């Protein structure tokens, strides 16, 4: 029935429902807690209660206000008897305490239900208490004990129920320390010492004894050892430090967060004591992307059979759909170059034509909005910030030593290692202890290209197609990444993708080089193109013969493909593609920067192994210097000067003759008669003498000169 259906005057003129609220009885001169502040119930003034407090202003609350605050738990009544204490909250009463409270309530209820009414008379209560104990088959509790239960229930039973009968062992006993002040100061000094990293309890206790000894020596004339208890006095009358067990108890009572913060640092405290929230997933793909790298637990080989060690994998994962957006795989140490390779794979379509076994699509294409990275050096450098500005995404650096902030990506690496990598030949298992348990681990047999095919198959056919618990309409219900991508990509509109030249400009591998007769030399590889002629013919181009200085140009290369470099012609504001010279083209086209550096290091190592007679070399240099000095001091020795000039001229002519290459006439005729673009002569190839390489394998050196990788013991 609504108010509209009640006839006028049926409520006797009381239209306000508050006027019909029953009067609530409060203990006059009793204590109540209102909004966490203690008040004294002074009296009732008409329809309001007058409450006094030393902390806040006087309160005038109606019965309706009191009932509303009681319903919200903001108004609690306390008994005025000083012998009682605060009741325990029903929420913290355990199972064992609840059983004991039911036992106590049986005696309290029997005493309250006496025909004569509630009484505290011993002759009236003892028979009732004995009858309840006989009925329950237990020992009769003491009369004073039952009276205490009655007091607690009368004081707090109406508010907290049976929880008011709970034992409060936590408030029993005397609080505070019984040690004298000088002993407390010594223990405080020991606790401060214990907060230092790597400090043991025994070492900190030495600080306690030292502090007591210093105080005893300083205050020797003011302290009478005979007046102290024997526990604080030694045989010689000096002060006795607190025992080791007392100090151990004080260490155990320290605040664990404060202790671990001082001894182990904030990272350990955050990992052990902090909790984290489960956030909702982003609404659209590429909105929040997380990136991380992992050195895989497997060794792979080069195409020529050279073991290059464990490859590094950089992975970009989309939080909204759990799809792997892109990856970078190679022997490059975790660096900005490997990051950029994975970023390029994330932005552009994936070419799956090299992997015919993959039947599921990999449709991830788009621009990153927010990128979450950890504190690895190759993720927080200036290059990353520059790339973020160029590509238009925000970089969020996650706090260190908190891997749970990108837990799904960490889980991806774990699943990859256990689900694929550890079952392949060449697996290292990632742990030396586990490797010792397996005596029949196979050596590396897979090349990087073969492993990449298995990796792409595992990502597309398994990881993207199975149920992930972190997905779903309700976070954690589970769903398939491909299905989630299908649902969310229907509403996703990707901005235009950047040009490949932008990625190459961000590659970070830049240098300045001059243009010589043989082209551009960079790390022992020459790059030559007919278009360099237009740069050389520019009037602004200078050579060393002009003024002693040559024009230097910016050059950029892709660390994962040394077959071509880009030259920035700052005179005409254009970019020229300069391929490797024919002598290096086959080698550079299939070589990464990392492999090339390994080959150079291997070559330098071999050159350093050649035997050189240092004594003969020093003797020759000494003889040459003596000859030069004789010419300067005795200019009349014309014969000696002519002989020296003849010697030098002969060497120069021999050097020029060694640069002349006698080619095939037909090839020479084709070169000049064909319509192809002119090509500069190839640089001379140094040919080692057979005697110099008598102790090494000449076939390996020839392979190296022809562009084949050298065998290397390089590993992780």
DABEL-V775399 format. One line per field, one symbol per residue. ss: DSSP state (H for helix, E for strand, C for the rest). Layout:
ss=???
//
This chain:
ss=CCHHHCCCCCCCCCCCHHHHCCCCCCCCCCEEEECCEEEEEEEEECCEEEEECCCCCCEEEEHHHHHHHHHCCCEEEECCCCCCCCCCCHHHCCHHHHHHHHHHHHHHHHHHCCCCCCCCCHHHHHHHHHHHHHHHCCCCCCHHHHHHHHHHHHHHHHHHHHHHHCCCHHHCCCCCCCCCHHHHHHHHHHHHHHCCCCCCHHHHHHHHHHHHHHHHHHCCCCCCHHHCCHHHECCCCCECCCCHHHHHHHHHCCCHHHHHHHHHCHHHHHHHHCCCCCCCCCCCCCCEEEEEEEEEEEEEECCCCCEEEEEEEEEEEECCCCCEEEEEEECCCCCHHHHHHHHHHHHCCCCCCCCCCCCCCCCCCCCCCEEEECCCHHHHCHHHHHHHHHHCCEEEECCCCCHHHHHHHHHHHHHHHHHCHHHCCCECCCCHHHHHHCCCCCCCCCEHHHHHHHHHHHHHHHHCCCEECCCCCCCCCCEEHHHHHHHHHCCCCCCCCCCHHHHHHCCCCEEEECCECCEEEECCEEECCCCHHHHHCCCCCCCHHHHCCCCCEEEEEECCEEEEEEEEECCCCEEEEEEECHHHHHHHCCCCHHHHHHHHHHHHHHHHCCCCCHHHHHHHHHHHHHHHHHHHHCCCCHHHHHHHHHHHHHHHHHHHHHHCCCCCHHHHHHHHHCCCCCCCCCCCCCCCCCCCCCCCCHHHHHHHHCCCCCCCCCCC
//
